[in-house]
C-alpha cells in the first residue's frame, strides 16, 4: 500500500505554517514568510519545502490539503471588502446604524460606533412586509425590486446582501428578490440572502451577519479560486478543505457559497488541536494562548470540550464574544469557537504616546517589511525586536536559518522608538515592551475566562504560535496560572491542529416557542430535528462514521439572550426535554450566577451538526526539522530588574527529560522559541510537551 499524505496550511499575517502527516504517522513541518501579494505562493513554497524532505513523492500522493486562513478577518479589519449593497424591507434601511444600545467602553462618552460595511447610499429599501408568524402584511413589490436591482447594476456593486423582516419564517420574498438580482446584475456579482446565511431571529444580528458574508464573499471567492488553480498547476489533484470558525472542515466549494463561516478559521484550528492534545496529555481544562506575528488569541477548553458561541463580534479593537462585554465590532451570529483576539503579536508596532506611556499595536509590520530586525526595510520597533534585544531569540536567524536577523537594526529601532522618548536603557526598554505586550494580551485571556465566570488559576495555559512560548510563562504568572504547556511543533500548531479536525456541517432554524411539555409540542420539536437531520445526512452522505449532535438555544421568558446546550441522543423526547432544562439552568448558573427555578423556559433556535472524523494513523511521530537536535549552548538574556542579565542555557526540547530543570532556559526549535524564566522550572512529558511549572513570586 502506497504512503499518502495530508497537508495542512495555516496562513498568518507574518508566517505561513505547513504541516504534513503521512498515513504511517510521520509528521513534518515547514514555516515560511507569508506572501500578502499572493497568499497562494506562500503555501506553494511551503509545499516545496515539505516535498524536499520526502523522496520519490508525486503530487498525486498529497491526498488532501487542509487550509486555515485569516484572509476573511483581515478583509474586515483592513476595510478592503467588496463594494456592496444591502436590500432590505422598507423602513429598515438603518438597522446597521442603530445596532445595539450598549457600547464597549463605559467611560468614553465620545465613543463612535464603527462605520457600517455598507454605505447608506447603497442600502436600498423594497416595499414588502411579513409579520412574526410569516403572514404577508404587504406583498412584495416586484417592480420596485427590479428597479433597485438595475440601479445597483449601474453603481457597479460587487456583492449584494438581501435581508427582509421575519424572512427566517418564510423566505419567499427574499428568494424572489434574489432571482431578480441575478437577472439584472453581472454573473460574478456575489448575492446572498439572510435565510441562507442566518435563518434566525434578531434583525440587527441577522442583517449584520448577512452583510459580513457578502462583504468578504468576492475576496474569499477570488482567493480560493486562485488557490485551487495554482495547486492544480503545481500537480496537486487532491481535495481542498477549509477550516470553519466552528472548528470543522468543509469543502472549499461550500465555503465559497458561505464565506462568513471562515472568518475565524485560523484561530479555530489551533483550539481544536489543543483540545485533542490536552486530553491525550491528561489536561481537560485548558486556556489556549496563540501568539502569532499580528495578533494574540485565547480560548477556553473545559472538560475536554472547546467553548463555542454564536454571539461574536469581529473587527473591533478586540474580536470577542460575550453577552456582557462587547468589542465594538460587527455582529457575526454564526457558530464560532469562542476565541478572543487582540492586536498584539510579534510584528506589532511599539510606540510611546504623548503621555510617555509605551503602547503595543494594533498596527503590525506583517511579513513585509516585517520587524526592523528582518532587515527588509522595516524601521519601526516591534515586539520581536524587543525579544531579540533581550536575548530571547537567536541573534542570527529564525526557523533554522531561513529568516536571517539583524540585531543591530532591532537595537536602533528600539532606541529611537522608546529609549530616546523615555530615557530608559536598551534592556529596560526591551523588557518594558515585553511586559506591556503581556498586559495587552491578558485582555484576551480574561475575555474567555474571567468575563465568563471562570477563574484562570483553575486552568492550564497551553501556548503555541510563533511567539506564544516566549510570553506564556510571565503571562501565566500575572493570571495566577501555575502550569504552562508548550506542545511539539508549537510554532506551527494551528496547521497541526487542522490534522485533528473532523469534517463538519451544521444546519440551524428558528424555533421560537415555550419548551414543550405536552405531546403535540414534543412531537413538533422531534419532527423539526428529524427534518434537519435528514437534510444534513443527505448532504454529508449517511454512513456509520457520521455523528449527529443536536443543539438547542434556550432562555427564560422575557430574556434578550439565550444559552446553547447539547441534547442527549435519546428517542424518549420527554427525557430529552427534561435534561435540556436541567442543563440550561446549570449553564445559566455558571454564566450569570443565578437561576429561576420556576421560570418559564423558551426555545429560540435548534441546530444539528453532522461530523465525520478523517482517517488518521494510529499514532503520530514528530520529526525534528533539520534532522538534528544540536548541542546545548548558552547566551546572555535579560529577565528584568530582579534577575538582570543572565547566562542562559539554549537547548532543544528533546534535550529535556522528565526531571524538572530550573530556569532560566531558552528552548530553541525550528518552529519557535520558548522562554523559561528564572522563577520557573521545565521538563518534558511523555507526549513531548514542554511543561513549565511556575515557582517563586516572579518579578518584584
Buried (B, 14 or more C-beta within 10 A) or exposed (E): EEEBBBBBBBBBBBBBBBBBBBBBEBBBBBBBBBBBEEBBBBBBBBBEBBBEBBEEBEBEBBBBBBBBBBBBBBBBBEEEBBBBBBBBBBEBBEBBEEBEEEBBEEEEEEEEEBEBBBEEEBBBBBBBBBEEEEEEEEEBBBEBBBBBBEBBBEEEBBBBBBBBBBBBBBBBBBBBBBBBBBEBBEEEBBBBBBBBBBBBBBBBBBBBBBBBBBBBBBBBBEBBEEBBEBBEEBEBEBBBBBBBBBBBBBEBEBBBBBBBBBBBBBBBBBBBBBBBBBBEBEBBBBBBBBBBBBBBBBBBBBEEEBBBBBBBBBBBBBBBBBBEBBBBBBBBBBBBBBBBBBBBBBBBBBBBEEEEEBBBBBBBBBBBBBBBBBBBEBEBBBBBBBBBBBBBBBBEEBBBEBBEBBBEBBBBBBBBBBBEBBEBEBBBBBBBBBBBBBEBBBBBBBBBBEBBEBEBEEBBBBBBBBBBBBBBBBBBBBBEBBBBBBBBBBBBBBBBBBBBBBBBBBBBBBBBEEBBEEEEBBEEBBEBBEEBBEBBBEEBEBEEBBEBBBBBBBBBEEBEEBBBBBBEEEEEBEEBBBBBBEBBBEBBEEBBEEBEEEBEBBBBBBBBBBBBEBEEBEEBEBBBBEEEEBEEEEBEBBBBEEBEEBEBBBBBBBBBEEEBBEBBBBBBBBBBBBBBBBBBBBBBEEBBBBBBBBEEEBBE
